[in-house]
Amino acid sequence: METRPLILVSNDDSVSAPGLRHLIDCVSHLGDVIAIAPAEPHSGMSSAITVNSPLRVEHVDDHNGTPIYSVSGTPVDCVKLGLHAVVPRRPDIMLSGVNHGSNSGNSVIYSGTMDAAMEACMTGIPSIGYSLLHHSLKADFSQTTPFITDITAKVLRTGLPSGVCLNVNFPAQCAIEGMKIVRAAHGYWTEEFQKYTDPHGKPFYWLTGQFNNLEPDNPATDEYWLNRHWATIVPVRVDQSATDLLPEIGTLLGINP
């Protein structure tokens, strides 16, 4: 009997997030799905791992036949522990999301969603992160369904180049026009810390801010197309070495590369 593909699913919004269940529903007909996600929300955790406290994994739910496990740690913990102690064999693909919120531009640096995908990518598993540009837990994910199914099926069939995963973002509250393969927009976050006072009179701070796109009119970027109701796919390398700059840095430092 032919073995169905094994699909590992995770996120950074926790086991309770509707986006996780939507992702399961989009791909469950493509293979056997196992979901392993943080017990609590861990947005913005990037590639953080737990090293100074124990990790606990618990089977918490089944969604339409898919087992869902919670991990008392970060998104990357979920992938590491899932591969080590939960899945019965090496997954054929790893999917992260669907994230409640954007991972376009340089958000990929901070994203727990994308770093879960990158963790699996580093082990050689084809990996994709999916995000919807809407933070609400009541967000409508229905427009993303055919795109998620199509992209996942194609990557399952063909794989991805070594060391590359995909960062897929969907516009929200609109009809999605189609898909574009682009690069991440160059920009930066203007970070602000709102100051508050707790009931004991002690101050605390809450991070806010916005992304400042330095090239809003560049059609080679994800932000450009997302603002025009297109989904975007950005290939992401997990190796961040600037190999093209080895000669230049060697000259700068007087060292032969």
Summary of the structure (lengths in Angstrom):
residues: 257
radius of gyration: 19.2
end to end distance: 52.8
largest distance: 66.3
contacts: 842
relative contact order: 0.14
helix: 28%
strand: 31%
